């Protein structure tokens, strides 16, 4: 199969700022995106550009759009069929990804559709054949839409996935990693939280997952003295409390599962619970400070090609300067550090997740992919060493899994996250087996 050149991996990218011209009072983002793709395939570039917002029209004139798309077609050959469509909400717009099969390659066309049903972003990148059956609700399983923080400025939409049959069921709150994540923790074509929710429901365990506060209210949070309480902890605890109020849920068997940042903060969540939490599940949760991981990840990614160029060394030096600055922050220090204000880093100063887990003394299941470069086996070893004396802590690592608990071979690379996969069965089985002990 032919590969797209690096320059065409991301062909079209414009900022999402600028004025929005209302084109329709109501609309379906998927329908808007489908029309855009249909017009691209038909060569009707005037029609495509007609639904661009002002910023897109300025950044990508009709002539440039035509030239760019035609260069894609020259690489991938004749169009054959459409393979899949999926969408997920972002901060102020909807991402719609349409997977197309051509003679020589599969590509994803991502159309970002604004609230006025205009196009605020357009991307083209290499695609993959969708997994059969991915995303299908298991037979007999039900889902209920819910809202967290009802009546406050921070309402969050979410969903409860409930097994077939009569309850009350054990239940798990799913807590996201860093960044503005949706309820499925969508990364490219992958939805690890949906995978976990559906698989657990098939094994008699309910889940609650929700759109993260920074995903829904990102713009409103820009000027806050942000800490992890506002970003993660408060909403996770609100989800626990909501599960306790549901008739179909066993209030004595409510667990919290945290991935990545959510795993790092899980001991903090458990320690601050206002209602009973039976135990916690940590998926790829770091035991070291965030800034240490960022530095380590930066070096890993820069060295993937086997050497550090002068530019790479300069980038690493800049990262080191930011890490040093974070460690010397004062409450009134202005600016952002790796995208977060001083308040965020100061809130985490002195936080030790392993020591907190020792203090809380609730049952824990700690899972780690050995190919994970974002949270590594160094962190797993710290959890293991710090909790070795506890008989209610189970630790398991998986040789072939990456940060999303997807299987692969060799050194893990970011491109893996753009390839469709599912959380492997052994991870689900280990979670189910552990929950059933309690």
VENSUL-V318466 format. One line per field, one symbol per residue. phi: phi as a letter, one per 30 degrees, with the letter a starting at -180 (. if undefined). psi: psi as a letter, one per 20 degrees, with the letter a starting at -180 (. if undefined). Layout:
phi: ???
psi: ???
This chain:
phi: .dcddedcdbdbbbdccjdccdcbdblceddddddededdddicddddddcddedddddbdeddeddddddddddciddcaccabbbadbdjacdbcccbccecacbccccccddcicccabbbaecbddddididdeeidcbbdbbdheicdcdbdaaccbddjcddcdbbdccdddjdcddchdbidcbdddedddddddcibdbbbbddedddbeddcecdddbddddbdedddddddddddcddcdddbccbcccheddedeeddddcdcbdbdlbbcchcdcceedddddddededdcddjacdddddddddddddddddddcdcecddjcbhibdeeddddddidbddddddddhcebcccbddcdcdbcdddeddddddcddcdcbcbbcbecccdcicdabiedbededccdabedddddddddddeddc
psi: pqqqqhhjgogopqqjrrqpophqhrrohggggggggghghijmhghghhjqrggghhhmrgghgggghhhghhhiaqpgrphqpqqqqanjrpppppppprhirpqpopooprhjkroiqpqprqrqpqppipjppqpiqqppprpqkpjrikppqapppprqaqaqqqqppppraqrnqahilpocjqmhhgggggghhijjprqpqqpqhiggkghiigjqmprighhggghghhhghghhiphipoiilprppppdhhggighgghhjpirpphrqpoolpqirqghggggggggghhjhjiqorhgghgghhhghggggggijqqhjprrqokjqrhhghhhipipohghghghgkqpqpoqppijpigpriggghgggghjhipikppppqohjqahjkqqaqapqqhhhijppaqpqhhggghgggghii.
